[in-house]
Amino acid sequence: MRTSFFWGVLLIFFMWGCISDTGDNAPEQQQESVSTTVDTAASTPTFDKFGIPTDSVEVQDYIVKRNESLYLILDKFDFSPQEIYSITQEAGDIIDFNQIKPGQKYRAYISADSTKDVSHILLQNNPLEYVVLDWQQDSLQIYKAARPLTSKTVAAYGKIENSLYQTISSQGGSRLLANRMANIFAWQINFFGLRPGDSFKVLYEKHFIGDNYYGIGDVKVAKFTHRGEIYRAYKFEHEGVDGYFTEDGESVQKALLQAPFKFSQRVSSNFSRSRYHPILKKRVPHTGVDYAAPPGTPILAVGDGTVTEARYRGANGNIVKITHNSTYRTAYLHLRGFARGIRPGVKVEQGEVIGYVGSTGRATGPHLHYSLYKND
């Protein structure tokens, strides 16, 4: 494994020095209804971007209107009620009718001759995936497909002024890239304690459909300098191993996350053996850390474990307790509510949403009181 890892890291280092970002391309323009008649004199078959033959057909593009269903779409092309019923019954296992939404694109391929027969109807789920109803065979064929996705490896770097997200956003980067970076280094870096001057460099994939930017892919290698310390992580996939590792081949993943959020939330009160309580008006021990955050902010389990408590408990408000192993357990207080399925006995994974920031119980405002217990 170490030999394969060495050559993988060596290749990434070579790519790191050669790659540059060329920017995003503009998304495709939507059209309400466009018809194009294809020249039938062409000597070779022609296909559109979805791989459907367009010889001797008229291609018509549409956008789903409010309250427009598959039935109404088919009715537009003069199918009989009996035919529509048969089609919808057959399509039910492939097309989720509840996913047909206003603004969704669809395309009809209609014979250019006097018959005006429909050869295909194509429903776009998103810019990548689509469903085709194909009448070219002896019987109706319904299938899912996707357009070819291409990738380009690019680099990004910057210095932190306020937060990782704001720095990446100011450069026109994706929030998802900031999210991926935070997830990769969540075990080494407390992103609530970033300082101006901290810096990062990242090599990652950009996905394209044709010439149009579609989104980001994997982070291949990342470097983060925090408070003078340098942290590196390399993507490695081989024979069932898939994760991020240091240059020494050690996994960056640790037992517990540094904090129960994806992005920086302000620490409003640290652990103290004698803190003045704003409601009780006296000094009491504060056995945890308070994070001030907007109501509804997702709260993450800092490690794998089992939920031992999930209920309303007096001054603590809605509380979740998790036992991670024989040494560590954590508690999350004042939640607005619990994530779906969170109850005693349920196993949770590191990074899973367990609840949402609130101000239940004895609280002056929305925040999370987070406690970590060791051998207690």
C-alpha positions in Angstrom: 0.0 0.0 0.0 2.9 2.4 0.8 4.5 1.8 -2.6 1.2 2.6 -4.4 0.7 5.6 -2.2 4.2 6.9 -2.9 3.7 6.9 -6.7 0.2 8.4 -6.3 1.6 11.3 -4.3 4.5 11.7 -6.7 2.0 12.1 -9.6 -0.1 14.6 -7.7 3.0 16.7 -6.9 3.8 16.8 -10.7 0.3 17.9 -11.5 0.3 20.5 -8.7 3.2 22.3 -10.4 1.6 22.2 -13.9 -2.0 23.0 -13.3 -3.8 26.4 -13.5 -7.4 27.5 -13.4 -8.9 28.8 -16.6 -12.3 29.8 -15.1 -15.9 28.7 -15.5 -18.0 28.8 -18.6 -21.5 30.3 -18.7 -24.4 27.9 -18.3 -26.7 27.0 -21.2 -29.5 29.5 -22.1 -33.0 28.2 -21.6 -35.5 28.5 -24.4 -39.3 28.4 -24.0 -40.0 26.6 -27.3 -37.6 26.3 -30.3 -38.1 24.2 -33.4 -35.3 23.1 -35.8 -35.8 21.2 -39.0 -32.8 19.1 -39.8 -31.5 18.9 -43.4 -32.4 15.4 -44.6 -29.9 15.5 -47.5 -27.0 14.9 -45.1 -25.1 11.8 -46.1 -24.2 10.8 -42.6 -26.5 10.3 -39.6 -26.8 13.3 -37.3 -27.3 13.2 -33.5 -28.1 15.9 -30.9 -26.2 16.4 -27.6 -28.3 13.6 -26.1 -27.2 11.1 -28.7 -30.7 10.9 -30.3 -30.9 10.7 -34.2 -32.2 13.9 -35.7 -32.4 13.0 -39.4 -35.9 13.7 -40.8 -37.3 15.0 -37.6 -38.2 18.4 -36.1 -36.8 18.9 -32.7 -39.0 21.0 -30.3 -37.8 22.2 -26.9 -40.2 23.1 -24.1 -40.2 24.0 -20.4 -42.6 22.4 -18.0 -45.3 24.9 -16.9 -47.0 25.2 -13.5 -49.2 22.2 -12.8 -48.1 20.5 -16.0 -47.9 16.7 -15.5 -46.7 13.9 -17.8 -50.3 13.3 -18.8 -50.6 16.9 -20.0 -47.2 16.8 -21.8 -48.2 13.7 -23.7 -51.7 15.1 -24.5 -49.9 18.0 -26.2 -48.7 15.6 -28.9 -52.2 14.1 -29.6 -51.8 10.8 -27.8 -55.2 9.3 -26.9 -56.3 8.9 -23.2 -55.8 5.1 -23.6 -52.3 5.6 -25.0 -51.4 8.1 -22.3 -52.6 5.7 -19.5 -50.6 2.8 -21.0 -47.5 5.0 -21.3 -47.7 6.4 -17.7 -48.2 2.9 -16.3 -45.1 1.7 -18.1 -43.1 4.7 -17.2 -44.0 4.6 -13.5 -41.1 2.4 -12.6 -38.6 4.8 -14.2 -40.0 8.3 -14.0 -40.8 9.8 -10.6 -43.9 11.8 -11.5 -43.5 13.9 -8.4 -40.1 15.1 -9.7 -41.6 16.8 -12.8 -41.4 20.4 -11.7 -42.1 23.8 -13.3 -39.0 25.0 -15.2 -37.8 21.5 -16.1 -36.8 21.1 -19.7 -38.2 18.5 -22.1 -37.8 17.9 -25.8 -39.9 16.2 -28.5 -38.7 14.7 -31.8 -41.5 14.8 -34.4 -41.4 13.4 -37.9 -40.8 16.1 -40.5 -43.2 14.5 -42.9 -47.0 14.8 -43.0 -47.5 12.1 -40.4 -46.0 14.2 -37.6 -45.3 11.0 -35.6 -43.4 11.4 -32.3 -40.2 9.3 -32.3 -38.9 10.4 -28.9 -39.8 12.5 -25.9 -36.9 13.4 -23.6 -37.3 14.7 -20.0 -34.3 16.5 -18.5 -33.9 15.8 -14.7 -31.0 18.2 -14.6 -28.2 19.3 -17.0 -26.6 15.8 -16.7 -29.4 13.2 -16.4 -32.5 12.6 -18.5 -35.2 10.1 -19.3 -36.1 9.0 -22.9 -39.4 7.7 -24.2 -38.5 6.0 -27.5 -41.1 4.9 -30.1 -38.6 3.9 -32.8 -38.7 0.2 -31.9 -41.6 -2.2 -32.2 -42.7 -1.3 -28.7 -42.1 1.7 -26.4 -38.7 1.8 -24.8 -38.2 3.9 -21.7 -34.7 4.4 -20.2 -32.5 6.7 -18.2 -29.3 8.1 -19.5 -26.7 10.8 -18.8 -24.6 13.2 -20.9 -20.8 12.6 -21.0 -19.1 14.3 -18.1 -15.5 15.6 -18.5 -13.2 16.7 -15.8 -10.3 19.2 -15.5 -7.9 19.5 -12.6 -7.4 23.1 -11.4 -5.7 24.8 -8.5 -6.9 27.5 -6.1 -5.1 29.3 -3.3 -5.6 32.2 -0.9 -5.0 33.8 2.4 -7.7 33.9 5.1 -9.0 37.3 6.0 -12.2 36.3 7.8 -13.3 32.7 7.1 -12.4 30.0 4.6 -15.8 30.3 2.9 -15.5 34.1 2.5 -12.0 33.8 1.1 -13.0 31.1 -1.5 -16.2 33.0 -2.4 -14.3 36.3 -2.9 -12.3 34.5 -5.6 -15.5 33.2 -7.3 -15.0 29.7 -5.9 -17.7 27.3 -4.9 -19.2 27.0 -1.4 -18.9 23.3 -1.9 -15.1 23.6 -2.2 -14.9 25.3 1.1 -17.1 22.6 2.5 -14.8 19.9 1.2 -11.7 21.6 2.6 -13.3 21.9 6.0 -14.3 18.2 6.0 -10.8 17.1 5.0 -9.0 19.0 7.7 -11.8 18.8 10.3 -9.6 16.5 12.5 -6.5 18.7 12.5 -7.8 22.2 12.3 -10.4 24.0 14.4 -12.0 26.2 11.7 -13.6 28.4 14.4 -10.1 29.6 15.3 -8.7 30.6 11.9 -6.5 33.7 12.0 -5.9 36.3 9.3 -2.8 35.2 7.4 -3.7 31.5 7.5 -3.5 30.2 3.9 -4.4 27.3 1.7 -3.7 25.7 -1.6 -5.9 23.0 -3.2 -5.8 20.9 -6.3 -9.3 19.8 -7.3 -11.5 18.7 -10.2 -14.0 20.8 -12.1 -16.7 18.9 -14.0 -18.0 20.0 -17.4 -20.9 18.9 -19.7 -19.7 19.9 -23.1 -18.2 23.4 -22.7 -20.4 24.2 -19.7 -19.3 24.1 -16.1 -21.3 21.6 -14.0 -19.7 21.6 -10.6 -16.7 20.4 -8.6 -15.4 16.9 -8.1 -12.8 15.4 -5.8 -10.2 17.4 -4.0 -6.9 15.7 -5.1 -4.5 17.4 -2.7 -4.8 20.2 -0.2 -2.4 22.2 1.9 -3.4 24.4 4.8 -1.2 26.6 6.9 -2.8 27.4 10.3 -1.0 29.3 13.1 2.4 28.5 11.5 1.7 24.7 11.2 1.4 23.1 7.8 -1.2 20.4 7.1 -1.3 18.4 4.0 -3.8 15.8 2.7 -3.7 13.6 -0.4 -6.6 11.7 -2.0 -5.8 8.0 -2.3 -7.9 5.3 -3.9 -6.6 1.7 -4.3 -8.0 -1.8 -3.7 -10.9 -0.7 -1.5 -8.9 2.1 0.3 -10.5 5.5 -0.3 -9.7 8.5 1.8 -7.2 11.3 2.6 -3.7 10.7 3.9 -0.6 12.6 5.0 2.6 12.4 3.0 3.6 9.6 5.4 0.6 7.5 4.4 -1.3 8.1 7.7 -5.1 8.7 7.5 -6.1 12.3 8.4 -9.3 11.0 9.9 -9.3 11.0 13.7 -11.8 9.8 16.3 -13.5 13.2 16.9 -14.1 16.4 14.9 -12.7 19.6 16.3 -16.1 21.2 16.5 -19.8 20.2 15.8 -20.3 22.5 12.8 -19.1 22.6 9.2 -18.3 26.3 9.2 -17.1 28.9 11.7 -19.6 29.9 14.4 -18.6 32.4 17.1 -17.5 31.0 20.5 -19.6 33.1 22.9 -18.5 31.4 26.1 -15.7 29.0 26.8 -15.3 26.4 29.6 -15.0 28.0 33.0 -15.1 26.9 36.6 -16.7 30.2 37.6 -18.7 32.1 35.0 -21.3 34.8 35.7 -24.6 33.4 34.5 -26.7 36.1 32.8 -30.0 34.5 33.8 -29.2 33.2 37.3 -27.2 36.4 38.1 -24.5 34.5 39.9 -21.3 32.7 39.3 -21.6 29.0 38.4 -19.4 26.4 36.6 -19.7 26.4 32.8 -18.8 22.9 31.8 -18.7 23.3 28.0 -18.4 25.7 25.1 -21.2 27.9 23.8 -21.3 28.6 20.0 -23.5 31.5 19.0 -25.1 30.5 15.6 -28.2 31.4 13.6 -31.4 29.5 14.6 -31.7 26.3 12.5 -27.9 25.9 11.9 -27.2 22.1 11.5 -25.3 20.5 14.4 -23.0 17.6 13.6 -22.0 14.5 15.7 -18.3 14.9 16.3 -17.7 11.2 16.1 -19.3 7.8 15.5 -21.4 6.6 18.4 -24.8 5.7 19.9 -27.4 8.3 21.0 -28.1 7.7 24.7 -30.5 10.7 25.2 -32.7 12.8 22.9 -35.4 14.7 24.7 -36.4 18.0 26.4 -34.7 18.3 29.8 -35.6 21.4 31.8 -32.9 24.2 31.8 -30.9 22.2 29.2 -33.8 22.4 26.7 -33.7 19.9 23.9 -30.6 17.8 24.5 -28.7 15.0 22.6 -26.1 12.9 24.3 -23.8 10.5 22.4 -21.5 7.8 23.7 -18.6 7.4 21.3 -16.6 4.7 23.0 -15.5 3.7 26.5 -13.6 7.0 26.9 -15.6 9.8 25.3 -19.1 11.1 25.2 -20.6 14.4 24.1 -23.7 16.5 24.8 -25.5 19.1 22.7 -27.9 21.5 24.5 -30.6 24.0 23.7 -31.5 22.5 20.3 -34.5 23.9 18.4 -35.2 20.3 17.3 -33.8 17.0 16.5 -32.8 15.7 13.1 -35.1 13.0 11.7 -34.6 9.6 13.3 -32.5 10.8 16.2 -33.6 8.9 19.3 -32.0 6.8 22.1 -30.3 3.7 20.8 -29.7 5.0 17.2 -26.2 4.8 15.9 -24.8 7.9 14.2 -21.8 8.6 12.1 -19.2 11.3 12.4 -20.4 14.4 10.6 -24.1 13.3 10.6 -26.7 16.1 11.4 -28.2 15.3 14.8 -30.2 18.6 15.4 -30.5 22.3 14.9 -29.4 25.4 16.8 -32.1 26.9 19.0 -32.7 28.6 22.3 -34.8 26.0 24.3 -34.5 25.7 28.0 -32.5 28.3 30.0 -31.0 30.4 27.2 -30.6 34.1 26.4 -30.5 33.5 22.6 -29.9 31.0 19.9 -26.7 29.0 20.6 -25.3 25.5 21.1 -23.8 24.5 24.4 -21.4 21.7 23.6 -19.7 19.5 26.2 -17.1 16.8 25.8 -16.7 14.3 28.6 -13.7 11.9 29.1 -13.8 8.9 31.4 -16.9 10.4 33.1 
